[in-house]
Amino acid sequence: MIIQLQPDTTVLELVEHHPETEPVFNRYSKRLGICLCCAALFATLAEVASRYELNLDELLARLNSAIE
């Protein structure tokens, strides 16, 4: 099942339906020094961007690129 990527999509939903996005989260995890998939599994992408001071548009673009 393909889900529509939105700011309110959770990390869990995205990784579950699009495992090819996990490397994107891993790159951010290395930069932040925490595992985003562990620490923010139930958070929305907007919450992740806000909590970790990430650019939401950039995050969405990178995740969309991984899905395509």
Backbone as CSV, one residue per row, in Angstrom:
resi,resn,N_x,N_y,N_z,CA_x,CA_y,CA_z,C_x,C_y,C_z
1,MET,0.833,-1.177,0.000,0.000,0.000,0.000,0.888,1.254,0.000
2,ILE,0.611,2.148,-0.871,1.347,3.405,-0.938,0.565,4.446,-0.160
3,ILE,1.251,5.130,0.759,0.571,6.180,1.510,0.997,7.531,0.967
4,GLN,0.103,8.490,1.080,0.389,9.850,0.659,1.229,10.506,1.744
5,LEU,2.395,10.979,1.374,3.303,11.597,2.323,2.810,12.996,2.678
6,GLN,2.506,13.193,3.968,1.996,14.455,4.486,2.737,14.790,5.781
7,PRO,2.716,16.042,6.212,3.345,16.393,7.483,2.769,15.618,8.676
8,ASP,1.507,15.169,8.575,0.909,14.421,9.687,1.088,12.908,9.574
9,THR,1.870,12.453,8.594,2.223,11.037,8.483,3.201,10.709,9.611
10,THR,2.996,9.581,10.280,3.921,9.210,11.352,5.126,8.478,10.775
11,VAL,6.194,8.481,11.539,7.401,7.753,11.135,7.054,6.277,10.967
12,LEU,6.279,5.720,11.892,5.886,4.315,11.818,5.146,4.007,10.526
13,GLU,4.139,4.812,10.195,3.375,4.586,8.960,4.302,4.599,7.748
14,LEU,5.192,5.559,7.733,6.064,5.718,6.575,7.029,4.548,6.428
15,VAL,7.694,4.180,7.503,8.675,3.088,7.435,7.985,1.753,7.195
16,GLU,6.787,1.588,7.760,6.038,0.343,7.563,5.649,0.153,6.098
17,HIS,5.156,1.204,5.470,4.672,1.097,4.096,5.751,1.403,3.058
18,HIS,6.797,2.087,3.464,7.889,2.455,2.554,9.230,2.253,3.249
19,PRO,9.650,1.004,3.419,10.918,0.745,4.105,12.119,1.401,3.424
20,GLU,11.955,1.778,2.166,13.043,2.444,1.452,13.320,3.843,2.008
21,THR,12.459,4.337,2.902,12.699,5.640,3.534,13.589,5.533,4.774
22,GLU,13.795,4.342,5.274,14.591,4.174,6.494,16.001,4.750,6.370
23,PRO,16.699,4.581,5.224,18.023,5.201,5.107,18.000,6.726,5.245
24,VAL,16.913,7.364,4.847,16.794,8.818,5.026,16.789,9.136,6.522
25,PHE,15.994,8.411,7.281,15.961,8.613,8.734,17.317,8.293,9.353
26,ASN,17.983,7.264,8.842,19.301,6.895,9.371,20.323,8.007,9.171
27,ARG,20.273,8.695,8.033,21.202,9.809,7.799,20.964,10.934,8.805
28,TYR,19.696,11.244,9.038,19.386,12.264,10.058,19.803,11.776,11.446
29,SER,19.602,10.503,11.718,19.962,9.939,13.019,21.449,10.092,13.292
30,LYS,22.264,9.824,12.289,23.712,9.972,12.454,24.076,11.414,12.755
31,ARG,23.434,12.334,12.078,23.722,13.753,12.280,23.282,14.217,13.669
32,LEU,22.146,13.708,14.139,21.598,14.122,15.423,22.161,13.343,16.609
33,GLY,22.723,12.174,16.333,23.260,11.338,17.399,22.210,10.545,18.158
34,ILE,21.026,10.380,17.549,19.965,9.565,18.133,19.284,8.779,17.018
35,CYS,18.631,7.706,17.368,17.883,6.934,16.381,16.489,7.536,16.251
36,LEU,16.224,8.199,15.131,14.905,8.808,14.932,13.801,7.766,14.894
37,CYS,14.081,6.616,14.288,13.053,5.571,14.202,12.727,5.000,15.582
38,CYS,13.651,5.108,16.513,13.403,4.652,17.889,12.760,5.755,18.728
39,ALA,13.347,6.935,18.684,12.925,8.035,19.553,11.625,8.699,19.099
40,ALA,11.320,8.600,17.805,10.160,9.331,17.283,9.251,8.451,16.437
41,LEU,9.195,7.176,16.739,8.446,6.232,15.908,6.976,6.617,15.753
42,PHE,6.362,7.137,16.808,4.932,7.458,16.761,4.678,8.939,16.489
43,ALA,5.730,9.696,16.266,5.600,11.132,15.984,5.298,11.355,14.504
44,THR,4.637,12.466,14.230,4.410,12.839,12.835,5.687,13.469,12.288
45,LEU,5.770,13.553,10.981,6.939,14.173,10.368,7.057,15.640,10.787
46,ALA,5.940,16.326,10.922,5.956,17.720,11.381,6.494,17.802,12.809
47,GLU,6.095,16.873,13.662,6.597,16.853,15.040,8.090,16.559,15.078
48,VAL,8.542,15.632,14.253,9.968,15.300,14.186,10.767,16.524,13.762
49,ALA,10.297,17.200,12.729,11.005,18.388,12.241,11.071,19.453,13.324
50,SER,9.969,19.670,14.009,9.936,20.679,15.063,10.820,20.286,16.241
51,ARG,10.682,19.059,16.701,11.412,18.577,17.887,12.921,18.607,17.683
52,TYR,13.370,18.260,16.477,14.812,18.149,16.218,15.344,19.285,15.352
53,GLU,14.533,20.340,15.199,14.925,21.542,14.460,15.399,21.221,13.043
54,LEU,14.588,20.424,12.346,14.863,20.054,10.964,13.965,20.870,10.042
55,ASN,14.408,21.081,8.836,13.600,21.762,7.830,12.570,20.760,7.303
56,LEU,11.295,21.005,7.575,10.240,20.063,7.193,10.173,19.866,5.689
57,ASP,10.273,20.938,4.919,10.211,20.812,3.458,11.354,19.957,2.928
58,GLU,12.537,20.138,3.490,13.695,19.333,3.075,13.496,17.871,3.443
59,LEU,13.005,17.618,4.650,12.740,16.245,5.093,11.729,15.573,4.169
60,LEU,10.631,16.256,3.881,9.614,15.695,2.997,10.166,15.436,1.602
61,ALA,10.980,16.343,1.088,11.568,16.167,-0.243,12.479,14.947,-0.277
62,ARG,13.298,14.774,0.749,14.199,13.623,0.797,13.425,12.307,0.919
63,LEU,12.389,12.315,1.720,11.571,11.109,1.857,10.824,10.799,0.574
64,ASN,10.290,11.816,-0.084,9.625,11.621,-1.376,10.589,11.065,-2.415
65,SER,11.805,11.544,-2.420,12.811,11.036,-3.371,13.090,9.555,-3.136
66,ALA,13.111,9.154,-1.885,13.357,7.750,-1.563,12.205,6.858,-2.024
67,ILE,10.995,7.388,-1.980,9.813,6.618,-2.379,9.712,6.469,-3.898
68,GLU,10.105,7.490,-4.618,9.945,7.481,-6.074,10.869,6.519,-6.750
